[in-house]
Amino acid sequence: MRIEEELKLDYSDVLFRPKRSTLSSRKDVDLNRTYKFKYSRNEWSGIPLMAANMDGVGELGIADKLSDNGMITCLTKQHDIKKLSKYKNLKKNYKNIALSIGIKKEDFENLVKILKEFNFLKYICIDVANGYSEHFSSFLKKVRDKYPTKTLIAGNVVTADMTQELILSGADIVKVGIGPGSVCTTRIQTGVGYPQLSAVIECADAAHGLGAHIIADGGCTCPGDVAKAFGGGADFVMLGGMFAGHDEGSGKIVKVNGFKYIEFYGSSSDTANNKHYGGLSDYRSSEGRTVRVKYRGKIQNTILNILGGLRSSCTYVGAPSLKQLSKCTTFVRVTRQFNDTFIK
């Protein structure tokens, strides 16, 4: 047993230190990024926000709206040939859509079937809760060998060593985050995790040294957290809870005491396992919760709110573009984020 005594930080532990700026308006901030990926050599341009591959978020309706804004959607693992065939905007939005798979034999077989039918799709998200197993790295290598020109997203991990391992195994983009999500209970059930801001900073440093990229996945509760993730070095920020509760997610609206809500749940929750896999195996426990998110209407309003906050963050630290944000960032440690007098 050993204890690491170096301080690790979450988004709630810091604020940006404001700096003198030459920007005269938020509208002058450029939020677009262009990336060329390490192995696939594909190039992508847009605003680097992603919808998580969760029920109610990683949906085709969400993909339509996010793609219109130059953002990516990681579809849920349940998007098979049948669902994709019915989606009329697939060829229009394919540059901003990622398929999601697990690491079972049938996952690989389903991927082969989908890409045989829709070979123009460019992005594959190989998604597991625990990216630290040798089996995961081996599976990643198998997919890379089969699809050398596809851009591979792999995760989740939270440390520099495994970020490098996944990149050397074929990942173009590593997904970073264990347990910070709003409906994830991994830290409660297992005691495993890593403060998200420190994970982003350390994994970004490791990935960029090898010419690869990372996604900050989970832990964002507000536009300021999204900005902090980018300030910490994230290339993309993936959102679940912040994109939940909208019309485009196709969730069932329920009324409670006159208020509208939409059910939202973690991918490892009882709800998700019962819905997609017939329940949990005897040797497993649920690592997700089910909640009711207040109904939020159209997602475009949420998108504009996030982008407005992100632009404002850039102006406060003197960053003319999102690309420059991490270079202009100085974080200050704090004991309180904001005045919560009127927040219930």
N, C-alpha and C positions, 0 to 999 in steps of 0.2 A: 504493500500500500504506500502511496505517496500523495502529498498535497501540493498543488500548484498555488503559490501564494501571490502571484502577480494579479493585480486587479483586472477584472474583465467587465465590460460595460454593455448596457442595453441602451436602446434609443431614449428611454426615460431618464437615463443618467446624465445626459448632456444637452446642451443647447449650442447653436452656432454663435460664435463671437462676431458681432457686426464689424464691418470694415468700410473704410472710405470707398466710394464707388463713383465711377464716371458715367454710369447708366442714368438716363433721364426718365425712363419709363419701363415698367414691367414688360410692355409689348416689344421692347428691344431684345429681350432674352430669347435665344435660339435653343429650343428643347430637343431638336432633332439630332440624332447620332447616326453615324455610318460605321458599320463593323464588317470586317472581313474575317471569316472564321478559320481557325487553325488547320483543320484537316479537310473539310469540305471545300474550302476556298470560295464558298458562297458569300455574296455581299448582301447585307441588309441595311436599309435606311428607314428611319422612322423615330417615333418617340418610344423609348425603351421601357414601357410598362407592359406587364403581362397579366392576363387573367389566369388564375390557378385552375388546375384540372380537377375541380371539385364540382359536385352536383349543384346546379343553380348558378354556377359561375363559368365553368368551362363548357359552355353551351354554344350552339351555332347562332342563336339570337344575339348573344353577347359578342361573338366573333364578328358579326356584321357591323355592329356599332364601333367596336374597338378598331377594326380594320379601317373603317372610315376615318378614324383619328390617327392612323399610322401605328397602331399598337398590335401586339400579338396575343392570341388566345391559345392556351394549351387545352385541347379538348379532353373531356373525361375519357377514361379507358373503355367506356361503353359505346363509343362512337365507332361502329363497325361499318362494313361495306353497305349494308342496308340503309343505315342512317345517312351516310355520306352521299349515297346515290340520290337521295331525295333532296339534298341541299343544293339549290339552284345557283348559289353564289360561290361554289367551291373554287371554280377556275378564276373567278374575280379576286377572291381573298386568299388564295393558297399561299402567297408570300408571307402572310401573317397568321398562319395556322400551323400548330404542331400536333401531331398524333401523340397519344400517350399510351405506354405499355408497361406491364410489369416484367418479371424475369422468369416466368414459367415457360415451359415448352410450348404450351398453347398460345401464349402471348406472342412468341416469335412467329409461330405459324400464322396467326391472325395478321401480324404485321406484313408478312410476305404476301398474303392474299390481298390486303388493302393496297400495297404499293404495286402489285401487279396490275391492279385496276386503275389506280391513280398515281402513276409513277412521277407525276409532276410535283407532288407534295415534297417539300424540302426538309421539314423539321420533324425529328423524332425525340420525344421526351421519355427517357427510361427512368421510371419513377418508383422508388421504394422509400419507406420511412427510414430504413437503416442502410446507408450506402457503404458500410464498413466491411461487408463480407467479401471473401475471395470469390464467391459465386457471382456476386454482382459485377465485379471487375471482369471476370471471365465472360459473362453474358455481354457486357459492353464491348469487349474485344470481338465477340462473335458478330454483333450487329455492325461494328465498324468494318470488319472484313467483308461482310455481305453488301454493305452500302457505303462505299468509300466516298461518294459525293454528297451524301446526306449530312445535314448539320445535326449532330447528336447532343442532346441535353441530358445530363446524368446527375442523380443525387437521390437522397440528400446527405450531405456531410457538413461538418462545422470546423474542421481543422486543416491547416496548411498541408500536412503530410498526405491526407487522403484526397485533398483537392489535386495535388500533384499526381497521385496514383491514378485517379480517374482520367486526368488529362493524358497521361502516358498510356492509358488503356484505350484511348480513342475519343474521349469527350472533347467537343468544341466548347461547350458551356457547362459549368458545374453549378448545380443548384445547392444553395447554402441555407441551412436552417434545420434545427431539430428541436421541436417543441414550442416555438414562440407563437404559433398561430392562435387565433381567438377561439377556435373550436378543437384545438389539439390538447390532449391530456397526457401526452407522452412523459412530460416531466413529472407529472403527478403519479402516474402508474409505474414508472421505471426509475425515476431519480436521475435520468440522463438528459443532458442538454449543454448548452453553451450560450452565454449572453450574446444576443444577435448582432449588436453593433461590432463587438470585438471579433465575432466570427466573420463578418463581412470584411472588416479591415484586413484580417490575417489571411483569409482565403483569396481575397482580391490580389493581395501582394504576391501570393504563391502562383496564382493563375496568370497574372500579367507577366511574370518572369518567364513563363513558358509560352507566351503568345496566345493565351486562351482567355476566356471570359467567365464571369460568374453572374448568377441571379441571386439577389437577396430575397429569400422566400419565407415570408411570415413575419409577424411581429409589428407590422405597421397598423397604427390605429387612427392616423390622421395624416393630412398632407405634409405636416412637418416631419413625421417619421419617414415618409417617402424621400424627402429631401435629405435627411440624415443618412439614409442608406446610400444614396448617390454620393453624398459628401464623404462617406467612408470608403468609397471606391467601387461600389457595385456598378456593373455594366447594365443590368436590367433589374427592375424591382417587380416581384410577383405579388399580386393582391388577391386575397380570397374574401375575407369578411368585408373589406371596403367596397367590393364589387357585388356583394350579396344583397338580396332584397329588392331587386329591380324587375320590371316587367319582362325584360329580354331574357332573364334566367329561367323563365317558364315554371317557376315554383308556384305551388298552390297557395293562394291568398286565404287567410283565415281571419275572422273578426273576433276580437276579445275586448269586451267592455267598450265597444264602439270604435276601437282602433284596429287598423289593418296590419297584419304581420305575414311574413313568409318564413317557412321553416328552413333552417340552414344547419348543416351538420358536417362533422369531420369525416374524412375518407376512411378512417379506421374506427368509426363509431358503430354502435349497435345498429343504428338506423341504416347506415350505408351497407353494412354486412348483411343485414336481413334483406334489404332491397336487391342487392346484386349477387350475393353468394349463398343465400339460404341460411344465413346466420353464422355466428362465430364457431370455429373449431373448439373442441374441448380444451386444447392446450393453450389457447389464446385468451386474452382479455381485451376489452374495448379500450382504445386509446384516443377516443374522440367524444365530444359531447354534441347534443342536439339542442338547438336554441331557436327562439322565434326572433327574427330580425324585423324591426319596424319597416313596413312597406315604404319604399322610397321612390316609386314611380319610374320614370325613364332614366336610363343610366347616363345619358349625355350630360345631365346636370351634375352628376357626381364626377364625371370625367373633367368637366370644366372647372369644378371646384379644386380638384387635385392639381390640375395644371396651373391654375391661378396661384395656388400656394407655392408650387415649385418655382414658378417665375419670380415670385416675391422673395423666396429664400435666396435665389441667385442675386437679386438686386441688393439685398442686405449685406452680402459678403463680397460684392464687386465682381461676380462672375458673369461675363457677357453671354455665356452659353452653358448648357448642361455639361458639355465636355470639360469646361474649365472649373466646374463646381468643386471637385475634390482638391484641385490645386489651390483654390481660394479658401478652403475650409480650415478653420481652427475651432475645435470643440472645447467648451468649458464644462467642467464637471459641476453638477448642481444637485441640490437636495429637494428642489421643487420645480416642476415644469411650468406651472401657470396658476393663476388665481381661480380656484374652483368654487367660489362662494355661491354662485347661482347654477351650479351643475349638480344634478341629482345623480 
